Amino acid sequence: MTGTGPFVAVSDGVRVAIRVTPKASRTAATGIAATADGGAVVRVAVTAAPEDGKANQAVIKLLSKEWHMAKSSISLLSGHTDRNKVLQVAGDPGPLLAALTAWGQTLPQEPRP
């Protein structure tokens, strides 16, 4: 596995670490935040409540639009009931990692905690 920040290339795509804020005033990717363990996460805010998977669906819908890909190519690997989640984005890991990293560089970078 290779990658930088919240994006990690794996054999069948890219894994993305995210931190979700449900019940926010707007739905948006708000930045890249450093974690205490030295990693990084994409911060995502959604207006949906964290019940019955609504917030998870809102995250996938938002990121599929941001990344210009089908919702079916993004799946939730872990964190179904947690704010910290790991998504799997299916595709060729090389170009996909490059595209997602470039997208991530357009977001505000938050300092380490």
C-alpha positions in Angstrom: 0.0 0.0 0.0 1.3 3.4 -1.0 -0.1 6.9 -0.7 0.1 10.2 1.0 -2.1 11.9 3.5 -5.6 10.4 3.7 -5.3 8.6 0.3 -3.7 5.1 0.2 -3.4 3.0 -3.0 -4.3 -0.6 -2.7 -4.5 -3.3 -5.4 -8.1 -2.6 -6.5 -8.3 1.1 -5.9 -7.7 3.8 -3.3 -8.7 3.9 0.4 -9.6 7.3 1.8 -9.7 8.2 5.5 -12.4 10.6 6.3 -13.9 12.3 9.4 -17.6 13.2 9.1 -19.5 16.0 10.9 -23.2 15.1 10.6 -26.1 17.6 11.1 -23.9 20.4 9.8 -25.3 23.6 8.3 -24.1 22.6 4.8 -22.8 19.6 2.9 -19.1 20.0 1.8 -15.6 18.7 1.9 -14.1 21.2 4.4 -10.4 20.3 4.4 -7.6 17.9 5.2 -6.9 17.5 8.9 -3.9 15.9 10.5 -4.5 13.3 13.1 -2.8 12.7 16.4 -1.1 9.6 15.1 0.6 11.4 12.2 -1.9 10.5 9.6 -4.5 12.7 7.8 -8.2 12.6 7.1 -10.5 14.4 4.7 -13.0 16.4 6.7 -16.5 16.2 5.4 -19.6 17.9 6.7 -23.1 16.7 5.8 -26.6 18.0 6.7 -28.0 14.5 7.1 -28.5 13.1 10.6 -26.4 10.1 11.6 -29.3 7.7 11.7 -30.2 4.7 9.4 -27.0 5.3 7.3 -28.3 8.7 6.0 -25.1 10.5 6.8 -23.0 7.7 5.2 -25.1 8.0 2.0 -24.8 11.8 2.0 -21.0 11.4 2.2 -20.8 9.0 -0.7 -23.2 11.2 -2.7 -21.1 14.3 -2.0 -17.7 12.7 -2.8 -19.0 11.0 -6.0 -19.9 14.5 -7.3 -16.6 16.1 -6.1 -14.6 13.3 -7.7 -16.8 13.0 -10.8 -17.5 9.2 -10.5 -20.4 6.9 -9.9 -21.6 6.4 -6.4 -21.3 2.6 -7.0 -17.5 2.9 -7.2 -17.3 4.2 -3.6 -18.0 1.9 -0.7 -17.7 2.2 3.0 -15.1 -0.2 4.5 -15.2 0.8 8.1 -16.8 3.3 10.5 -20.4 2.6 9.7 -21.4 4.1 13.1 -18.4 6.2 13.8 -17.3 9.7 12.6 -14.0 8.3 11.5 -14.5 6.2 8.3 -12.5 4.5 5.6 -13.9 4.5 2.1 -12.8 2.3 -0.8 -12.8 3.9 -4.2 -12.7 1.2 -7.0 -10.5 1.7 -10.0 -6.9 1.7 -11.3 -4.9 2.8 -8.3 -2.2 4.8 -10.1 -4.3 7.5 -11.9 -6.9 7.4 -9.2 -4.4 8.2 -6.4 -3.0 11.0 -8.5 -6.4 12.5 -9.1 -7.6 12.2 -5.5 -4.3 13.7 -4.2 -4.6 16.6 -6.6 -8.2 17.1 -5.5 -7.1 17.0 -1.8 -4.5 19.7 -2.4 -7.3 22.1 -3.4 -8.8 21.8 0.1 -7.7 23.8 3.1 -5.0 22.1 5.2 -5.6 22.1 8.9 -2.7 22.1 11.3 -1.7 19.1 13.4 -3.4 18.8 16.8 
